[in-house]
């Protein structure tokens, strides 16, 4: 994995995924170390972020690395018309690793191709979000004791939800059953259904949030993303289509956990938060350990024992 950019979750083999998850377990036990001492990490966020950006910064700080970058493209030379290529080549002069979020699909792949230092995709439009996927896998394995043979329900914005797309591809290595619950206008794209068909992965599509969730091991909720809609009227029509309430969790499996990449708007009511099956805030916390593991592996460093 050394010096290897992480753009898509498919960039990592199953063995590499497990190495990240196992190292994240070590970091959870001892997160404050000097692994990144002397390293500079650039965080380039061309699009707003809270959890991803702050968890990366927390991970870097806990490993004694240094952070440079920006949180708003308008505060960078992009506002002056600088190209993405020039931005990446310039920032690479000052850093050992670049973490980038960008609204355009494929932007991070392009950045990784021109950059002399590794690039980590922190989200590129509606395409991929591989570090979120790795923390999702960590959360699933931690709560279920396995990644194999799980019934995973994905709910909400399955069309634009990059976290859904990445997780679907990653979980396909572990013989899951998928249940997709979404509005007609937000269905899982055909390319991902073809991906599942080619791998003989069983999946079902639903338009209603019914008692079928009693079969779930994982319920992966997503918000309807206003920023992905060109037509605000279409957003208003779909934003409240699927809302998870606490009473809906009655009769679900004891091992079942509710995950959400966050931010939440109103698709999970706050009364769910106190339910022991709600795991989304712990899931966000897991992001620090997983991102510590990713940076350690990409830079070819060793954890302190």
N, C-alpha and C positions, 0 to 999 in steps of 0.2 A: 504493500500500500504506500510505501514511501514515495513522496513527491508525486503522488497520483491524485489528480483533481477528483472531487466528488460532485458530479453534475446531476446524475440520475441514480436512483437506487439500483438500477440494473448495472451500474458500473462496478458493483461489489458482488462477488460470489457469495454463496451461502456460508462458506467457511470464513470469509472476511467479515460477514455480518456477525457471525458468532464471536469472532475475535473482538469486535467492537463492543458487543453486549457484555462479554466476560470482563473486558477491561473497565467498562462502566460500573460493573459491580464492585470492582476494587476501588474505584474512585468514590463510590457512594460510602464506602467504609472509611476512606481517608481522602477527602476532597482537596485539602490544602497541602500543596506540594510545590516544589521549585522546578518543575519539569520544563516550563517555558521561559525560565530565567535567561535573559539575553535575546529572546525572540520578540519580533514585532509583528503583530497581527493587524491587518487593515480590514476594517468593517465598512463596506460601501453599501449604504442603504438608499437606493433610488426610490424606494417606496416605503410607506410607514410600517413600523413594526414595534411591538412592545416585547413580547415573550422571546422571540427568536434573537433579537438584538441584545436584549439585556441578559439572556441566559448565556449567549456567547461571551459577552463582556464579563459576566460573573465567572464563567469557566476560565477565561484568560487571567483574570485577577487572582483567582484561587491558585493558579499555576505559576504566578509571578511573571507573567508576560506583560508586554506593553501594547497599548491599543492606539491606533490612529484611524482616521476615517471621517465619515460624515453620516448624518441621519436624515438629510434632506438634500436632494439633488440641486435644489435652488441655491444652496449655500456652497456649491462647488462650481468648478469651471464649466460644467455641463450647461449651466445657465448662459455662459458666454458662447456656447456653440461647440464646445470641445466634443470630439467623437468618443464613443465608448472605447475604441482601440487605444486612443491617445491617453485616456484616463487610466486604463489598465496598465499600459506600458510605463506610465509615469509613477503610479502608486507602487508597482512592482519593484521600482528602484529603492523604495523606502521600507519594504516589508518582506517577511519570510513566507507569508501566507495571506491570501485575500478571501474574505467572506463577503459574498455579494447577494443582494436582493434587487431584482429589477422587474418592472411591469411587463416587459416583452418576453414572450416565449422564445426560448433558444438563445437568449442573451448571454446566459452563463456558459453555455457550451462554446459560444464564440469567444467569450473572455478567456476560457481555459485554453483555447487553441492559440491565442496570441500572447498569453502571459508566460513569462519565464519562471514564475513561482506558482505553486498549486492554488487552485480556486475551489472554494466550497460554495455550492448553490444554496442560498438561504431563501429560495423561492423565486421562480421566474414565471410571472404571469399565472395562467391557469395550468401550467405544465407540470412542474415537479417541485417537491420540497423534501429532498432525501434525508436531511438531518432530523426533520420532524418525524419522518417514517421510522428512523432508527430509534428515536425515543419512544415512539408508539410501540414498536416491537419489544423494546425493553420493558415497557409498562405491561404489555400483554403477557410476556413471559413471566414477569414478576408476579402478576396476579393469578395467572392460570397454571403456572408451573411448567408450561410447555407452549410451543407455537404450533404444534401438530394437531390436525383434525378438529379445528375449532369452527363454530358457526358464527360468522361475523356479519352483523347487520350494519349497513351504511345508510345513513338517513340525511336527507336535506338536499344540499346543492352538490349533486354528483357530476354535473356537467363542467362547472368551473372550479370545483374543489381540488386543487393540486395535491392536498394532503391525501385525499381519497385515491387519486390516481397512483401516487407513489406507494401507498400502503397496499393497495390491491396487487400491484406487481410484486412487492416483497412477500406478502403472505401467500402468494401463489406457489412459493417454494415448499409450503408446508401442508398441502392437501386440505385446504379449507372448504367450507360451503359459504357462499356469499348470498346475502339477501339485500337487494337494493330497494330502498323506499324513497320515492321522490315524485315531485310534480312532473307532468308530461314534458314541460319545457326545461326541466333540469335533470333529465335522465342521464345515466352513465353513457358516455360517447361510444359509438359503435366500435371504434378502434380498440377499446379496452375489453369489450365483449369478445371481439375476435381474438385478442390476446388470451383470454380465458378459454375460449373454444379450442384453440390450438394446443392448450395444455390439459384439456379434458377436466377443467375445474368446473364444478357444479355451481350454478347461480340461478337466482330467481328475482324477478322484478315485480314490485308492488306499487300501487298508487295510494294505499291507505295504511295508516298506522294502527294496526289491529292487535289482537291477542297473539299474533304469530311471534311477537317478541319474547314470548315465554320459552321459545326454543333457543334464544340467543346466549352465547357465551360472552360476546362483546357487542355492545351497541355503540357505534361510532357516529356521534351527532356532528353535524356541520351547520354553520349559519348560511343563510342565503346572502351572497356577497353583493351588496349594492354597487360596489365599485366596478363589478364586471358587467353591469347592465348598461347598455346604451340607451334603453328606453325606461325611464323611471316608472311608467305605468305598469310595465311588465314586472318590475321589481315589486311594486305594491301588491300585485295580484298573487305573487308567490311567497312573499316573505313570512307569512304566518301559516303556511300550509302544514307544517309538522312541528308540533310542540310536545316535548316530553314532560309529563307531570309525574309527581311522586306516586300518585295512586296507580299509575300505569305499570309500576314496577312490582306490584303485588302479584305473586304467582310466577315470577321469573326465577331462573335458576339461582341457587345459592352462590355459585361461583361467578355469576354474571357481574360485569363491571361496565359502567358508562364512561366512555372516553369522549373527549372533544378537544380539537387542536387549539381552540380559543382564538380570538375573543368570542364570547357568548353575547348574543343580543337578547332574544327572547325565546329561543328554541328549546331551552331547558329552564323550567320555572325554578325559582330560588328555593322552593321547598324540597327539591331533589338534593340540594347541597348537603343536607344533614343525613341523607340516606347512606349507609355504609357501602352501597353499590356505586355511589358516585366517586369517580377516581380522577376527574379532570384536573384538579389543582395539584394532586400528587404527580400526575402525568407531566404537568408543566415543570415541576421541580426536578423530575428525572432528566429533563433536557440539559441541565448543567453537567451532570455526570457523563451523559452520552456525548455531548459536544467536547468535553475534556478528552474523552477517549478518541474521538475522531481526529482532533488536532494532533494528539500524541502520535497516533498511527501514521497520519499523513506526513508528519515531519520526521518520522523515523526515530522517535525519542523513546526513552525507557522510563517507566514509572519508578518512583523511589520506593524501595522496600523498607 
